[in-house]
Amino acid sequence: MKEEHENRLFENQVAIVTGAGVGIGFEIARKLAKNGAKIILNDIDKNLAEKASQKITDEQGVCKAFAGDVSEMSVIQDVVKFTVDNFGRLDILVANAGITTFGDFWEYQPISMQHLLQVNLFGTFFLTQAVTRQMVAQGEGGSVLLTSSVTAHAAHKNLAAYGMTKAAIDQLAKNLIVDLAPHGININTVVPGATLTERTLEDTEYISTWSRITPSGRPATIEDIAHAALFLVSPLSRQIMGQNLVIDGGWTSVGVSPYE
Ligand SMILES: NC(=O)c1ccc[n+]([C@@H]2O[C@H](COP(=O)([O-])OP(=O)(O)OC[C@H]3O[C@@H](n4cnc5c(N)ncnc54)[C@H](O)[C@@H]3O)[C@@H](O)[C@H]2O)c1
């Protein structure tokens, strides 16, 4: 059966989606494939990457798994080479891989900060550099989507360091317009609010808490985030550049009600 919004918008396009073994990245990869894109699906966990890639292939998508830590320079180079070797080109990057380290501000340790900066910032920055070098060499433009978070826009207890990295990612998308727009490459961020994934659902009160404090009455689904992501890497949004699209059911607009 045809999925809602399925219209092969991405026929003949090649996309890398990182951290896509489960969660938001997986759904973005799946929907891009449903709409005609060929996918390189990355995850640091080989087993997850292969299973996720197989699921997309089973749904008649074109998808290859690439396992590796995309915060390592050698892996970043390899994923770009693997993509071009397999599919001949590269049109879309969805830099979704990111880690969330909760920690009390007063207790936060340098080792946690180093890992967080390595994955969320170093990885995102240098993957974008490697991918866009390839796009510039192809000479036909492209789309880059980075992954932020509402914690870049509103305070959230125990997520100061994480929120800081996501605010930096939002600003990176704005800064890179200067370098990328002249080559026909657009770049934006998706800014997910609380989203139901395997990871967040480990908190048994996640749904009830976020349903209570979110104006829409529920946390986001991975489909909510993927719909926004597909729009931002599609031909429908070519004039949107350096923007941060918040998908949060209204949470950052109202803050938590003092009457709750
Ligand atoms: N889930 C949410 O509520 C939420 C909210 C705001 C922002 N985000 C952001 O969205 C993105 C996806 O979040 P999620 O909750 O769907 O994912 P997640 O935390 O469940 O992780 C998805 C996958 O990323 C992989 N991964 C982790 N580090 C990696 C690395 N260095 N290289 C390659 N793969 C790696 C993991 O193995 C995992 O399978 C993240 O950047 C996250 O910060 C999520």
PDBQT file of the ligand as one rigid body, heavy atoms in Angstrom, charges set to zero:
ROOT
HETATM    1  N1  LIG A 301      14.591  11.228  20.650  1.00  0.00    +0.000 N 
HETATM    2  C1  LIG A 301      14.412  12.465  21.025  1.00  0.00    +0.000 C 
HETATM    3  O1  LIG A 301      13.535  12.786  21.840  1.00  0.00    +0.000 OA
HETATM    4  C2  LIG A 301      15.294  13.567  20.458  1.00  0.00    +0.000 A 
HETATM    5  C3  LIG A 301      14.978  14.893  20.755  1.00  0.00    +0.000 A 
HETATM    6  C4  LIG A 301      15.775  15.909  20.253  1.00  0.00    +0.000 A 
HETATM    7  C5  LIG A 301      16.855  15.613  19.444  1.00  0.00    +0.000 A 
HETATM    8  N2  LIG A 301      17.140  14.296  19.172  1.00  0.00    +0.000 N 
HETATM    9  C6  LIG A 301      18.316  14.040  18.316  1.00  0.00    +0.000 C 
HETATM   10  O2  LIG A 301      17.903  13.254  17.217  1.00  0.00    +0.000 OA
HETATM   11  C7  LIG A 301      18.953  12.365  16.833  1.00  0.00    +0.000 C 
HETATM   12  C8  LIG A 301      18.420  10.939  16.857  1.00  0.00    +0.000 C 
HETATM   13  O3  LIG A 301      17.911  10.667  18.152  1.00  0.00    +0.000 OA
HETATM   14  P1  LIG A 301      17.242   9.248  18.504  1.00  0.00    +0.000 P 
HETATM   15  O4  LIG A 301      16.680   9.377  19.865  1.00  0.00    +0.000 OA
HETATM   16  O5  LIG A 301      16.377   8.821  17.381  1.00  0.00    +0.000 OA
HETATM   17  O6  LIG A 301      18.532   8.329  18.449  1.00  0.00    +0.000 OA
HETATM   18  P2  LIG A 301      19.223   7.313  19.484  1.00  0.00    +0.000 P 
HETATM   19  O7  LIG A 301      19.820   8.063  20.621  1.00  0.00    +0.000 OA
HETATM   20  O8  LIG A 301      18.265   6.237  19.769  1.00  0.00    +0.000 OA
HETATM   21  O9  LIG A 301      20.417   6.798  18.556  1.00  0.00    +0.000 OA
HETATM   22  C9  LIG A 301      20.186   6.346  17.237  1.00  0.00    +0.000 C 
HETATM   23  C10 LIG A 301      21.375   5.529  16.782  1.00  0.00    +0.000 C 
HETATM   24  O10 LIG A 301      22.568   6.313  16.693  1.00  0.00    +0.000 OA
HETATM   25  C11 LIG A 301      23.641   5.422  16.811  1.00  0.00    +0.000 C 
HETATM   26  N3  LIG A 301      24.898   6.168  17.092  1.00  0.00    +0.000 N 
HETATM   27  C12 LIG A 301      25.258   6.764  18.258  1.00  0.00    +0.000 A 
HETATM   28  N4  LIG A 301      26.477   7.320  18.132  1.00  0.00    +0.000 NA
HETATM   29  C13 LIG A 301      26.883   7.093  16.861  1.00  0.00    +0.000 A 
HETATM   30  C14 LIG A 301      28.057   7.414  16.131  1.00  0.00    +0.000 A 
HETATM   31  N5  LIG A 301      29.061   8.081  16.700  1.00  0.00    +0.000 N 
HETATM   32  N6  LIG A 301      28.160   7.004  14.838  1.00  0.00    +0.000 NA
HETATM   33  C15 LIG A 301      27.136   6.303  14.258  1.00  0.00    +0.000 A 
HETATM   34  N7  LIG A 301      26.009   5.961  14.904  1.00  0.00    +0.000 NA
HETATM   35  C16 LIG A 301      25.881   6.362  16.194  1.00  0.00    +0.000 A 
HETATM   36  C17 LIG A 301      23.212   4.499  17.945  1.00  0.00    +0.000 C 
HETATM   37  O11 LIG A 301      23.880   3.234  17.883  1.00  0.00    +0.000 OA
HETATM   38  C18 LIG A 301      21.708   4.358  17.693  1.00  0.00    +0.000 C 
HETATM   39  O12 LIG A 301      21.351   3.146  17.030  1.00  0.00    +0.000 OA
HETATM   40  C19 LIG A 301      20.102  12.621  17.797  1.00  0.00    +0.000 C 
HETATM   41  O13 LIG A 301      21.014  13.543  17.201  1.00  0.00    +0.000 OA
HETATM   42  C20 LIG A 301      19.412  13.260  18.997  1.00  0.00    +0.000 C 
HETATM   43  O14 LIG A 301      20.287  14.104  19.722  1.00  0.00    +0.000 OA
HETATM   44  C21 LIG A 301      16.391  13.275  19.654  1.00  0.00    +0.000 A 
ENDROOT
TORSDOF 0
